[in-house]
């Protein structure tokens, strides 16, 4: 019985980090850009991948019950702009439809960067875990990159699947 309680406690502590963080309009509203992205199914975030999202702008209402994200993807050399509105659920995650169903949340806020975890369930039912980091600048600090590395590991995404997206955005030049 004691072993069971210790295991339950350990699991509870390890999962506590993955709770959604509250965000406010002052933290979110404005122009953003995708700095880094990682996925367990890397083909989804490679060039021409449907989840390789380049953020442009985000805004939320007073209590951030909805989060509107304007972004673009590059498919076969063409830029396609999309706007989605995520509806906040009771568990703190947002849901929206884009290339299937998406369940996303802010899992970390650090020095002007927002770290998102998204689970995309495509039309065939395949799940893809994505970590996306949006920021105001061109790159992350050393400390932010270390945090990204920890998140990627926690969500069982191979480190080599992490990509620096900012230099590859040719739509907004």
Backbone torsions as a table, in degrees:
resi	resn	phi	psi	omega
1	UNK	NA	-40.9	-179.7
2	UNK	-63.6	-42.0	178.9
3	UNK	-60.8	-42.5	179.5
4	UNK	-59.6	-45.2	-179.7
5	UNK	-64.3	-39.4	178.6
6	UNK	-65.3	-41.1	178.1
7	UNK	-65.2	-43.7	178.7
8	UNK	-61.0	-41.4	178.9
9	UNK	-64.6	-45.0	-179.7
10	UNK	-61.4	-43.6	178.2
11	UNK	-64.8	-40.0	179.0
12	UNK	-63.3	-41.9	179.5
13	UNK	-67.6	-42.9	-178.4
14	UNK	-68.3	-32.7	-179.2
15	UNK	-82.4	-19.5	-177.4
16	UNK	-60.6	-31.0	-179.7
17	UNK	-63.4	-25.5	-173.7
18	UNK	-88.4	8.3	177.7
19	UNK	-69.0	146.6	177.7
20	UNK	-64.8	141.0	176.3
21	UNK	-95.2	141.9	175.0
22	UNK	-72.1	142.1	176.9
23	UNK	-126.1	157.6	179.3
24	UNK	-125.3	159.6	179.2
25	UNK	-55.5	-36.3	-178.9
26	UNK	-65.1	-26.0	178.1
27	UNK	-85.1	-23.6	-168.8
28	UNK	-108.6	-47.3	-169.5
29	UNK	-60.3	125.4	177.2
30	UNK	139.8	-171.6	-178.4
31	UNK	-84.2	138.0	-179.2
32	UNK	-137.4	163.0	172.0
33	UNK	-140.0	146.8	177.0
34	UNK	-74.5	124.5	179.4
35	UNK	-96.8	-48.0	-178.8
36	UNK	-137.0	152.0	174.9
37	UNK	-145.5	145.9	177.4
38	UNK	-145.4	147.4	179.8
39	UNK	-149.9	149.3	177.8
40	UNK	-72.0	-24.3	173.4
41	UNK	-111.5	85.9	-168.7
42	UNK	-58.3	-27.3	-180.0
43	UNK	-60.7	-24.7	-179.5
44	UNK	-72.5	-22.0	-177.2
45	UNK	-118.6	4.8	173.8
46	UNK	-74.6	173.0	176.7
47	UNK	-54.1	132.7	-175.2
48	UNK	74.5	6.5	175.6
49	UNK	-77.5	141.5	-175.1
50	UNK	-71.4	-15.0	178.1
51	UNK	-103.9	8.8	177.8
52	UNK	-81.4	77.3	-172.7
53	UNK	-91.4	128.0	175.3
54	UNK	-102.3	103.6	-178.9
55	UNK	-64.7	146.6	175.2
56	UNK	-121.0	-44.8	-173.0
57	UNK	-154.3	144.4	174.2
58	UNK	-135.0	148.7	172.1
59	UNK	-156.1	150.1	176.2
60	UNK	-134.9	162.5	179.0
61	UNK	-78.0	-172.4	-172.3
62	UNK	-53.3	-44.1	-178.6
63	UNK	-104.6	10.7	-177.5
64	UNK	55.3	36.1	174.1
65	UNK	-70.8	-22.4	171.0
66	UNK	-128.4	146.8	177.9
67	UNK	-130.8	115.3	-179.7
68	UNK	-97.2	128.9	-178.7
69	UNK	-124.8	123.3	172.8
70	UNK	-101.8	128.5	-178.8
71	UNK	-149.5	171.1	173.7
72	UNK	-134.2	158.2	173.4
73	UNK	-124.8	154.7	176.5
74	UNK	-112.8	114.6	179.8
75	UNK	-120.9	118.4	179.3
76	UNK	53.4	41.5	176.4
77	UNK	81.6	-2.4	180.0
78	UNK	-108.2	139.4	179.4
79	UNK	-91.1	130.3	179.0
80	UNK	-122.4	121.3	-179.5
81	UNK	-92.8	138.5	179.0
82	UNK	-134.1	151.5	170.5
83	UNK	-130.6	127.3	176.7
84	UNK	-122.3	153.3	176.3
85	UNK	-121.3	115.2	177.0
86	UNK	-87.4	133.8	178.0
87	UNK	-100.6	125.3	-178.5
88	UNK	-72.1	130.5	179.7
89	UNK	-97.0	173.4	-179.1
90	UNK	-60.9	-31.5	-179.4
91	UNK	-80.9	1.3	177.8
92	UNK	93.5	-12.3	178.0
93	UNK	-83.0	153.4	175.3
94	UNK	-99.0	148.5	175.0
95	UNK	-125.0	144.1	176.4
96	UNK	-159.6	166.4	177.7
97	UNK	-107.7	124.5	169.7
98	UNK	-164.2	119.0	-178.3
99	UNK	52.4	42.6	-175.0
100	UNK	112.0	-159.9	179.5
101	UNK	-100.6	138.3	-178.3
102	UNK	-123.8	138.0	177.4
103	UNK	-124.9	105.0	-174.0
104	UNK	-127.7	159.0	-179.4
105	UNK	-154.9	155.8	171.3
106	UNK	-84.5	120.5	-178.8
107	UNK	-105.1	-12.1	177.3
108	UNK	-159.3	142.8	172.6
109	UNK	-123.8	123.8	-177.6
110	UNK	-148.8	112.7	172.1
111	UNK	49.3	53.5	175.6
112	UNK	81.6	11.3	176.6
113	UNK	-122.3	143.0	175.6
114	UNK	-111.5	128.7	-179.9
115	UNK	-105.3	117.4	-178.6
116	UNK	-105.3	144.3	166.1
117	UNK	-114.2	130.5	179.7
118	UNK	-128.8	136.8	168.8
119	UNK	-111.2	116.3	177.4
120	UNK	-101.3	129.2	174.4
121	UNK	-113.3	107.4	-175.4
122	UNK	-77.1	179.8	-174.8
123	UNK	-59.9	-25.7	180.0
124	UNK	-89.5	-0.6	-179.9
125	UNK	90.6	2.5	179.3
126	UNK	-75.7	130.4	179.1
127	UNK	-95.2	139.3	175.9
128	UNK	-130.0	125.9	173.6
129	UNK	-88.1	129.9	-179.2
130	UNK	-129.5	135.9	167.3
131	UNK	-110.8	125.3	178.5
132	UNK	-125.7	133.2	177.9
133	UNK	-113.6	120.6	177.7
134	UNK	-108.7	141.1	179.9
135	UNK	-149.2	-178.1	-179.4
136	UNK	-97.7	-21.7	-176.5
137	UNK	-102.4	-156.2	-176.7
138	UNK	-94.6	-27.4	-175.1
139	UNK	-152.1	-176.1	179.7
140	UNK	-107.3	156.1	173.2
141	UNK	-72.0	169.5	178.5
142	UNK	-59.8	-42.5	179.9
143	UNK	-64.4	-40.4	178.5
144	UNK	-65.9	-38.3	178.0
145	UNK	-65.1	-36.6	176.8
146	UNK	-64.8	-41.6	177.7
147	UNK	-63.9	-39.4	176.6
148	UNK	-60.7	-44.0	178.4
149	UNK	-59.0	-40.2	178.4
150	UNK	-65.4	-44.0	-179.8
151	UNK	-63.2	-44.2	179.3
152	UNK	-57.9	-43.5	179.5
153	UNK	-65.7	-43.5	-178.3
154	UNK	-62.4	-32.5	-179.5
155	UNK	-95.3	15.3	176.0
156	UNK	56.6	39.2	175.7
157	UNK	-100.2	126.5	178.4
158	UNK	-57.4	134.0	-177.4
159	UNK	-53.3	-38.4	-177.7
160	UNK	-69.0	-8.5	177.2
161	UNK	-86.5	1.1	178.8
162	UNK	-83.6	129.8	-177.7
163	UNK	-128.3	140.3	175.0
164	UNK	-87.2	108.8	-173.4
165	UNK	-87.0	-30.5	-173.1
166	UNK	-49.2	-45.4	-177.8
167	UNK	-71.8	-12.6	-177.1
168	UNK	-97.7	2.2	-178.1
169	UNK	-82.8	103.9	-180.0
170	UNK	-101.5	-1.3	-178.0
171	UNK	-76.8	-33.6	-174.7
172	UNK	-105.2	37.4	179.0
173	UNK	-98.2	NA	NA
